[in-house]
Amino acid sequence: MNRTNAFLIPILFTLALSGVYIFISHSSRFCLTGIEVRGNRKTSEKEILERAKIRLDSNIFRIDLGKIQDRVREDSRIKEVRVKRQLPDRLLIEVEEKKPALWINLPEGLCGLSRDQEIIPLEEEDFHRDLPIVTGLEPPAVFGEQSVAPYQRWPDMKANFASDFWSTMLEEDSSFADIISEIDLHEKANLVLYLIPGAIRVNMGKGGFKKKLKRLKAVLNYQEKTGQPTCIDLRFKDQVVLRESSPGLALSPSQHRGGQSAQTRGKRLGEKGNL
């Protein structure tokens, strides 16, 4: 008797679950009546729903959520998608759009650069983000193109260098994000930062950024009491070289060409006259 029960109980349990699934997957109580879309700014709700290809009146338990996510993610503006059932009769589509991690200057104007090194077209609301400008990148013509298309990967490896540095900096000490106005890549073996206020130049060299960022913070904390230098040089092993003001020393290449990148963050990007 015990053996029979031990054999029958799993079978009965499976049959019960199957019966419940058959009931709810065919019940009109769970027919889809509405879809909510969240997180979209640059992508319209209509565009997302057209890609999702969801039929109203479909039973929500028979809808393949994974396929919906894959279809919506095909839009180059979308980074991530999550689709959830909201019982008894609704779906929620949450999207995360690609965002700029840095600003870069192109012939078409100021654009964003994502962490995946894609060009992000900017809209007015994007300028509320305080991000540094990357200068010294190769122009698109060098790569055989007149311009780089939106959401296309930027081919210049120096852009990847800047993006990697920025990611390292955010992981190590995100407070630097408030004072770095420009990342200058004109020098091949020297990543240069310009800080605000004061347009302080920082020579970071080409590696060991975690250790150098710790030294930079210590120098800035100390110099806050004694007066800020014009240039901080971290390229030398186990030492920091400070230089005081000299003609043109603290000006970034973009400032020498009449630009204002070192002051742009202070004025807020996107204001009239800044672009």
C-alpha positions as CSV (number, residue, x, y, z in Angstrom):
1,M,0.0,0.0,0.0
2,N,2.8,2.4,0.9
3,R,4.6,1.7,-2.3
4,T,1.5,2.3,-4.3
5,N,0.9,5.7,-2.6
6,A,4.5,6.7,-3.2
7,F,4.1,5.9,-6.9
8,L,0.6,7.5,-7.3
9,I,1.2,10.8,-5.4
10,P,3.8,12.3,-7.9
11,I,1.5,11.3,-10.8
12,L,-1.5,12.9,-9.2
13,F,0.4,16.0,-8.4
14,T,1.7,16.3,-12.0
15,L,-1.9,15.8,-13.3
16,A,-3.2,18.4,-11.0
17,L,-0.6,20.9,-12.2
18,S,-1.3,20.1,-15.8
19,G,-5.0,20.6,-15.2
20,V,-4.4,24.0,-13.6
21,Y,-2.2,25.1,-16.5
22,I,-4.7,23.9,-19.1
23,F,-7.4,25.8,-17.3
24,I,-5.6,29.1,-16.9
25,S,-4.0,29.0,-20.4
26,H,-7.4,28.8,-22.0
27,S,-9.5,30.8,-19.6
28,S,-10.9,34.1,-20.9
29,R,-10.1,35.6,-17.4
30,F,-6.4,35.8,-18.4
31,C,-6.9,37.3,-21.9
32,L,-4.6,40.3,-22.5
33,T,-6.4,43.6,-22.3
34,G,-3.6,46.1,-22.0
35,I,0.2,46.7,-22.2
36,E,2.2,49.2,-20.2
37,V,5.6,50.5,-21.5
38,R,8.1,52.1,-19.1
39,G,11.6,53.6,-19.3
40,N,11.3,54.8,-22.9
41,R,12.3,58.4,-23.8
42,K,13.8,58.3,-27.3
43,T,11.9,55.3,-28.4
44,S,8.1,55.8,-28.7
45,E,5.6,53.4,-27.2
46,K,4.2,52.8,-30.7
47,E,7.6,51.7,-32.0
48,I,8.1,49.3,-29.0
49,L,4.7,47.7,-29.4
50,E,5.2,47.3,-33.2
51,R,8.4,45.4,-32.5
52,A,6.9,43.4,-29.7
53,K,4.1,42.0,-32.0
54,I,1.7,41.2,-29.2
55,R,-1.9,40.5,-30.0
56,L,-4.5,41.7,-27.5
57,D,-6.9,39.0,-26.4
58,S,-4.0,36.5,-26.3
59,N,-3.8,34.4,-23.1
60,I,-1.0,36.0,-21.1
61,F,0.3,32.5,-20.0
62,R,0.7,31.5,-23.7
63,I,2.7,34.6,-24.6
64,D,6.5,33.9,-25.0
65,L,8.1,36.7,-22.9
66,G,11.6,35.8,-24.1
67,K,10.7,36.3,-27.8
68,I,9.1,39.7,-27.0
69,Q,12.3,40.8,-25.3
70,D,14.4,39.6,-28.2
71,R,12.3,41.5,-30.7
72,V,12.3,44.8,-28.8
73,R,16.0,44.5,-28.2
74,E,16.6,44.5,-32.0
75,D,16.0,48.3,-31.8
76,S,19.6,49.8,-31.8
77,R,18.5,52.4,-29.2
78,I,17.5,49.8,-26.6
79,K,20.1,48.3,-24.2
80,E,17.9,46.0,-22.1
81,V,14.3,44.8,-22.0
82,R,12.3,43.1,-19.3
83,V,8.7,41.8,-19.9
84,K,6.5,40.9,-16.9
85,R,3.0,39.5,-16.6
86,Q,0.6,41.5,-14.4
87,L,-2.2,39.2,-13.4
88,P,-4.8,38.8,-14.5
89,D,-4.8,40.4,-17.9
90,R,-1.9,42.9,-18.5
91,L,1.8,42.9,-19.6
92,L,4.5,45.3,-18.5
93,I,7.4,46.1,-20.9
94,E,10.4,47.9,-19.2
95,V,13.1,49.2,-21.5
96,E,16.5,50.6,-20.7
97,E,17.7,52.8,-23.5
98,K,21.4,53.4,-24.3
99,K,22.8,56.4,-22.6
100,P,26.0,58.6,-23.1
101,A,28.8,57.9,-20.7
102,L,31.0,60.7,-22.3
103,W,30.6,63.6,-24.7
104,I,32.6,63.7,-28.0
105,N,32.8,66.3,-30.7
106,L,31.9,65.2,-34.3
107,P,31.5,67.3,-37.4
108,E,27.8,67.1,-36.9
109,G,28.2,68.6,-33.4
110,L,28.3,67.2,-29.8
111,C,27.4,63.6,-29.5
112,G,27.4,61.0,-26.7
113,L,29.6,58.0,-26.4
114,S,28.2,54.9,-24.6
115,R,30.2,52.5,-22.4
116,D,30.0,50.1,-25.4
117,Q,31.6,52.8,-27.5
118,E,28.5,53.6,-29.6
119,I,27.6,57.0,-30.9
120,I,24.5,58.3,-29.0
121,P,22.5,61.1,-30.6
122,L,21.6,63.8,-28.0
123,E,18.3,65.4,-27.2
124,E,17.7,68.4,-25.0
125,E,17.1,66.3,-21.9
126,D,20.5,64.6,-22.3
127,F,22.2,67.9,-21.6
128,H,21.1,67.7,-17.9
129,R,23.8,65.0,-17.5
130,D,27.2,66.4,-16.5
131,L,29.8,64.5,-18.4
132,P,33.3,65.3,-19.6
133,I,34.2,66.0,-23.2
134,V,36.7,63.7,-24.9
135,T,39.1,65.5,-27.3
136,G,41.9,64.3,-29.5
137,L,40.0,61.5,-31.3
138,E,40.7,60.8,-35.0
139,P,38.1,62.3,-37.4
140,P,35.7,59.9,-39.1
141,A,37.4,60.5,-42.5
142,V,40.5,58.7,-41.2
143,F,38.4,55.5,-41.2
144,G,37.0,56.0,-44.7
145,E,33.7,57.6,-43.5
146,Q,32.4,61.1,-43.6
147,S,30.6,60.5,-40.4
148,V,29.7,57.8,-38.0
149,A,26.1,56.7,-38.0
150,P,24.0,56.9,-34.8
151,Y,24.4,53.8,-32.5
152,Q,27.3,52.6,-34.6
153,R,30.5,51.6,-32.7
154,W,33.2,54.4,-32.9
155,P,36.2,52.8,-34.7
156,D,38.9,54.9,-32.9
157,M,40.6,52.7,-30.3
158,K,41.5,55.9,-28.4
159,A,37.8,56.3,-27.6
160,N,37.9,52.8,-26.0
161,F,40.9,54.0,-24.0
162,A,38.9,57.0,-22.7
163,S,35.9,54.8,-22.0
164,D,38.0,52.2,-20.0
165,F,39.6,55.0,-18.0
166,W,36.2,56.5,-17.2
167,S,34.8,53.1,-16.1
168,T,37.8,52.5,-13.9
169,M,37.5,56.0,-12.3
170,L,33.8,55.5,-11.5
171,E,34.6,52.2,-9.8
172,E,37.5,53.6,-7.9
173,D,36.2,57.0,-6.9
174,S,33.0,58.5,-8.5
175,S,33.6,61.9,-6.9
176,F,36.1,62.7,-9.7
177,A,33.1,62.8,-12.1
178,D,32.2,66.2,-10.6
179,I,35.5,67.8,-11.3
180,I,36.8,66.3,-14.6
181,S,35.8,68.6,-17.5
182,E,37.9,67.1,-20.3
183,I,39.7,63.9,-21.2
184,D,42.4,64.9,-23.8
185,L,43.8,62.1,-26.0
186,H,46.0,64.2,-28.3
187,E,49.2,62.7,-26.8
188,K,49.6,59.0,-27.6
189,A,51.3,58.0,-24.4
190,N,49.6,60.4,-22.1
191,L,45.9,60.7,-21.1
192,V,45.4,64.2,-19.9
193,L,42.6,65.4,-17.6
194,Y,41.5,69.0,-17.1
195,L,39.8,69.7,-13.8
196,I,37.3,72.3,-12.7
197,P,37.5,74.8,-11.2
198,G,40.9,76.3,-12.2
199,A,41.5,74.3,-15.4
200,I,44.2,72.2,-13.6
201,R,46.0,69.9,-16.1
202,V,46.7,66.3,-14.9
203,N,49.1,64.1,-16.8
204,M,47.9,60.5,-16.2
205,G,50.3,58.6,-18.6
206,K,48.9,55.4,-20.1
207,G,48.3,52.9,-17.3
208,G,48.1,52.2,-13.6
209,F,45.1,54.5,-13.2
210,K,43.7,53.1,-10.0
211,K,46.9,53.9,-8.1
212,K,47.2,57.3,-9.8
213,L,43.7,58.3,-9.0
214,K,44.4,57.7,-5.3
215,R,47.5,59.9,-5.5
216,L,45.6,62.5,-7.3
217,K,42.9,62.7,-4.6
218,A,45.6,63.0,-1.9
219,V,47.3,65.8,-3.8
220,L,44.1,67.7,-4.4
221,N,43.1,67.4,-0.7
222,Y,46.5,68.6,0.4
223,Q,46.7,71.4,-2.2
224,E,43.3,72.6,-1.2
225,K,44.9,74.2,1.9
226,T,48.1,75.4,0.3
227,G,46.9,76.6,-3.2
228,Q,46.2,74.6,-6.3
229,P,49.0,73.9,-8.8
230,T,48.4,74.5,-12.6
231,C,49.7,71.0,-13.5
232,I,49.9,67.7,-11.7
233,D,52.1,65.1,-13.4
234,L,51.6,61.5,-12.4
235,R,53.6,59.8,-15.1
236,F,56.6,59.1,-13.0
237,K,56.9,56.0,-10.8
238,D,56.1,56.4,-7.2
239,Q,56.2,60.2,-7.3
240,V,54.1,63.3,-8.1
241,V,55.4,66.3,-9.9
242,L,53.6,69.6,-9.3
243,R,54.1,72.6,-11.6
244,E,53.0,76.1,-11.0
245,S,51.5,78.5,-13.5
246,S,53.4,79.2,-16.8
247,P,52.0,80.7,-20.0
248,G,49.6,78.3,-21.8
249,L,50.4,75.4,-19.5
250,A,46.9,74.8,-18.2
251,L,45.1,75.4,-21.5
252,S,43.7,72.3,-23.2
253,P,44.1,71.9,-27.0
254,S,40.5,72.7,-27.5
255,Q,40.9,76.0,-25.6
256,H,44.0,76.9,-27.7
257,R,41.7,76.5,-30.8
258,G,39.2,78.8,-29.3
259,G,37.0,76.2,-27.7
260,Q,35.6,76.2,-24.2
261,S,35.5,72.6,-23.3
262,A,37.2,73.1,-19.9
263,Q,34.5,75.6,-19.0
264,T,31.6,73.8,-20.5
265,R,30.8,71.7,-17.5
266,G,30.8,74.8,-15.3
267,K,28.3,76.6,-17.6
268,R,26.2,73.4,-18.1
269,L,26.2,71.7,-21.4
270,G,23.5,72.6,-23.9
271,E,23.0,76.2,-22.8
272,K,22.9,78.7,-25.6
273,G,26.4,79.5,-26.9
274,N,28.0,76.4,-25.5
275,L,27.6,74.2,-28.6
